[in-house]
Amino acid sequence: MTQEKLERVAGNGLLSRRHLLGMGLAGAGSVMTNSALGADAGLQIPSWSKVPGPGASGYGNRSSHTEYMQRMSGNPNPIYPGGGASRSPLAELQGTITPNSLHFERHHAGIPDIDPNMHKLVINGLVRQPLVFDYEDLLKYPMVSKIHFLECSGNSGSLLRPSPADGSAQSLHGLVSCAEWTGIPLSALLDEAGVDPAAQWVSAVGADAASMGRSVPIDKAMDDVLVALFQNGEPVRPEQGYPMRLFCPGWEGNISVKWLTQLKLTSESSQFRDETSKYTDTLPDRSSLQFTFPMGTKSLITSPSGQMALNRQGIYQVTGIAWSGRGSIRRVEVSADGGRSWADAEIESHQSDKALARFRIPWEWSGGSAVLQSRATDSEGNVQPTRDAVLADRGRLSTYHNHCIQSWAVNSNGGVANVYV
Amino acid sequence: MSMYKRALLFIFSVTLASIGFVSFAQDTVLKLGSPISEEQLSEFDLIAGPDGAGFPSGSGSAAQGKQVFDTRCAACHALTGEGTSGNTVLVGGDMHSEGSPLRTVGSYWPHASTLFDFIRRAMPADAPKSLTSEEVYQVTAYVLYLNGIVDQNTVINRETLIAIEMPNKDGFIDKSQVR
């Protein structure tokens, strides 16, 4: 394998997808070679191959060598006991499913310790017959399983601030995760209660100390919304809403109300605090956008990404995640020269609607400076905008619902940093 | 198999399929919800909307609310409502000020109902739902008074609260139909 045989597809070192492992180019490995062996030492049988390890256990734990992978949370806020967020370690994760222990969190009054035998789900308001459901009864309903991303509408908001924060993929964008959610189509439960034709909204309320509420339009509620009981096969984690949460695919995370305990059908929205004072975006003319539901078409290079360091010249696998609240990801392009030239990345083919997609493209770093970007296009033709385009469109007065292109600068020392271009 | 037997089997199958379909539609759709009345939900349902639905009986004025506010709210919101951190400012602000506007109950919130609804369900943050309905009306009145929206003797109840026009009531663009 020689350098001459590498197929260059865009400026500053981007290589053809066919150079990815498993794509018919065995020689790429030789370019990427790092000496796994010491120069002189032969390979020895390791110590763990000479003693039996512990046996099976009732509940599995990860390797002690991966315990560095943690959600990143802010400092506790005495003003809002239990309030706050934690962010997924995006740069350390691969594939598209976020482990439940590392799924991002956002709480408005902490995590309630709910006894499922005491928990109730009420449907009332504009229905033929108000109903109350027990957890055990809900477990008997026919369920569906869907893989969907969940993203806080505040994710990536700091990118709209005037100067770029010294941040990582996790600190800047870690309020997005993806899981397989299993539950009951909300439409089945609403049909059982009998929806009054006058009902235009479903107000969902959680059983946390904030009794957090959000209004969901009835057409969404009858479309693809779930009452989710399982997350990646196990009961929904307490921090994700155990014993049940609403799940509104593709929409801003806050509307997927956790610890779901009430669904009230109403003719008007309830105008909760978290859909008026919060999660609304003020424009330059000082009007504010309310009920911005679908999350924008978005992508992010997770490696190399902010605060990483490239420690050798050569070929790297540029990889990241892409998602859209309006469909699936059709295309991800990557640039290594700050957006002057682009090349198509490989997208894993088993992606689903409103779920994370994983993309990859090989890139040769020759020791110079580079600006790595990714740009997603979804199945509806929506293209991820630049930061400048977002700012031109909506100004700087609010930071929710930002889906602009992320730029990672690589300097000649291999350092990677968040930059604006 | 004779034509006759085939025809008979076909008729039999179609009949079975029809019965099967009806049976599926009527018997296999679970209905495990227990009926409950709105009266039984009167303590449970805390949703108080801009149309006045869901408000409890009761009333209160800012003059009455000051004492509740000073003892239950001021630790975070300060005696004046000017707050002790960014998220706790309740008063002031102007949506048309230079730079990024300070968004408070007075300058930003479009509906007075939201104030009652939020205080009743989520405040005080260290002891949510510990205020009586009367106290929630009183504190609602006091926060509106601190913002210069009502005077200190205005009686706030279900009817007077939803009739209040907040300064930024026309400041929002509803994007809920954008998919």
Interface residues (C-beta under 8 A of the other chain):
Chain A: I79 Y80 P81 G83 H108 A109 V122 I123 N124 Q129 P130 L131 V132 F133 D134 D137 L138 K140 Y141 P142 A188 L189 E192 A193 S203 V205 A209 A210 S211 M212 G213 P217 Q262 K264 T266 S267 E268 S269 S270 Q271 F272 R273 T276 S277 T280 T282 R286 S287 S288 L289 Q290 F291 T292 F293 P294 R326 R396 L397
Chain B: V29 L30 K31 L32 G33 S34 P35 I36 S37 E38 L41 F44 D45 L46 I47 G49 P50 D51 A53 C76 T84 S85 N87 T88 M95 H96 S100 P101 R103 V105 Y108 W109 P110 H111 S113 T114 D117 F118 R121 A122 A125 D126 P128 K129 G171 F172 I173 D174 K175 S176 Q177 V178 R179
